[in-house]
Amino acid sequence: GFYGPFGGAFIPEMLIPNIENLKKNYLKVIHSETFKKEFKSLLQDYAGRPTPLYYASRLSKKYNSHIWLKREDLTHTGSHKINNTIGQILLAREMGKKRIIAETGAGQHGVATATVCALAGLECIVYMGEIDIKRQAPNVARMKMLGAEVRAATSGSRTLKDATNEAIRDWIAHPTETYYLIGSVVGPHPYPDLVARLQSIISEESKQQFREKTGNEFPDYVVACVGGGSNAAGSFYHFLEHPQVKLIGAEAAGMGLSSGKTAASMALGETGIIHGSMTYLMQTDDGQITEPYSISAGLDYPGVGPLHAWLNKSGRAKYLSVTDKEALQAALLLTREEGIIPALESAHALAALNQMEIKPDDNVIITISGRGDKDMQTFMDQLNLV
Ligand SMILES: Cc1ncc(COP(=O)(O)O)c(/C=N/[C@H](C(=O)O)[C@@H](O)C(C)C)c1O
């Protein structure tokens, strides 16, 4: 499972049986008629798909071009994460797993995992950095109400990276009855491929919706924020083979690329292994993972999915870095122009518009990966709204 030189499964010996078992089963299951039928009907009747492709007319006037918003914020639980967790819970059940573990940063993936575990009646344990537990408290409350056990990761920087490490440790300790429900296109093969395929529903819909609404074959740009890279992978997926569609990923520059407080793994990272995958990651001189920082927990990750490392290296996609401040301003602009409060993560994709040379008749699809409810405290603190 390689994307050029990136990807693979660089995992500890003890994890190989779990990964081999998953690799052997995943394609057979997700291509089976029963899975496709159940996946489609849950996406529709439980998650609320298809999500709208909304023409943001006031924002379009502001940017003097045509801005279309793919509304993953309108799915059940409020982000694209539900697309992935519905698919993986069906796979876990097919594999006879009873105990689900996951990692989360922004808490959206944790909530989406706890949600599908309640739906399937399976035990759910979510690992979350102590810092993230504090800054995403509303999502922690939702996970608990949904019946999940939230375990604080107290090692390292006590954020997503450490939650992922602790989830992997748990999986090694309980291999047979446990399914590790990963939250993004990261980790050892087959996870990046599995999650990209599950998220590809985003561009399966947007491609058709765009054609129906404009009569044009393709948009000029598709823009999405990149934490691990799953909403971007899903947004790009069905456009990858069409080079006339320019693909733009927006990552978190935090306080700035040279500030030392950033999560811009594409801009600042080098090739290395993180969570079992060969990809770009921010590392110190002796190869230790650099602590990332972003105002948004969902992008606060020192690595990136190997697909994006490859798209960056091959030039098929371009990655821009957006600071905390730019993201906050973009969130306010969307809210004031269109009455949509986006997640801070998604606001990074919106802010990327300011770094792009879009022409008056360009069509730009921007994925709004989540809604901003979870970020209201940050918005109140940072935007001194009177
Ligand atoms: C609303 C929203 N938008 C974008 C992201 C970035 O994740 P990707 O789409 O996988 O790059 C996230 C990531 N959230 C994860 C989480 O909730 O646990 C994240 O923190 C990690 C799984 C990477 C998100 O919540």
The ligand as an SDF file (V2000), in Angstrom:
LIG
                    3D

 25 25  0  0  0  0  0  0  0  0999 V2000
  -14.2550   19.3540   11.7560 C   0  0  0  0  0  0  0  0  0  0  0  0
  -12.9300   18.7880   11.3460 C   0  0  0  0  0  0  0  0  0  0  0  0
  -12.4160   19.1410   10.1450 N   0  0  0  0  0  0  0  0  0  0  0  0
  -11.2130   18.6720    9.7420 C   0  0  0  0  0  0  0  0  0  0  0  0
  -10.4610   17.8280   10.5410 C   0  0  0  0  0  0  0  0  0  0  0  0
   -9.0970   17.3950   10.0670 C   0  0  0  0  0  0  0  0  0  0  0  0
   -9.1020   15.9970    9.8770 O   0  0  0  0  0  0  0  0  0  0  0  0
   -8.8900   15.4200    8.3970 P   0  0  0  0  0  0  0  0  0  0  0  0
  -10.1520   15.7240    7.6420 O   0  0  0  0  0  0  0  0  0  0  0  0
   -8.7010   13.9550    8.5800 O   0  0  0  0  0  0  0  0  0  0  0  0
   -7.6940   16.1320    7.8450 O   0  0  0  0  0  0  0  0  0  0  0  0
  -10.9710   17.4270   11.7750 C   0  0  0  0  0  0  0  0  0  0  0  0
  -10.2110   16.4790   12.5590 C   0  0  0  0  0  0  0  0  0  0  0  0
  -10.6630   16.0020   13.6250 N   0  0  0  0  0  0  0  0  0  0  0  0
  -10.0770   14.8380   14.2060 C   0  0  0  0  0  0  0  0  0  0  0  0
  -10.8200   14.4690   15.4820 C   0  0  0  0  0  0  0  0  0  0  0  0
  -11.9300   15.0340   15.7000 O   0  0  0  0  0  0  0  0  0  0  0  0
  -10.3550   13.6290   16.2030 O   0  0  0  0  0  0  0  0  0  0  0  0
   -8.6250   15.0300   14.4490 C   0  0  0  0  0  0  0  0  0  0  0  0
   -8.4310   15.7310   15.6120 O   0  0  0  0  0  0  0  0  0  0  0  0
   -7.8030   13.7550   14.2860 C   0  0  0  0  0  0  0  0  0  0  0  0
   -8.5350   12.5050   13.9640 C   0  0  0  0  0  0  0  0  0  0  0  0
   -6.7750   14.0310   13.2280 C   0  0  0  0  0  0  0  0  0  0  0  0
  -12.2170   17.9190   12.1900 C   0  0  0  0  0  0  0  0  0  0  0  0
  -12.7500   17.5720   13.3860 O   0  0  0  0  0  0  0  0  0  0  0  0
  1  2  1  0
  2  3  1  0
  2 24  2  0
  3  4  2  0
  4  5  1  0
  5  6  1  0
  5 12  2  0
  6  7  1  0
  7  8  1  0
  8  9  2  0
  8 10  1  0
  8 11  1  0
 12 13  1  0
 12 24  1  0
 13 14  2  0
 14 15  1  0
 15 16  1  0
 15 19  1  0
 16 17  2  0
 16 18  1  0
 19 20  1  0
 19 21  1  0
 21 22  1  0
 21 23  1  0
 24 25  1  0
M  END
$$$$
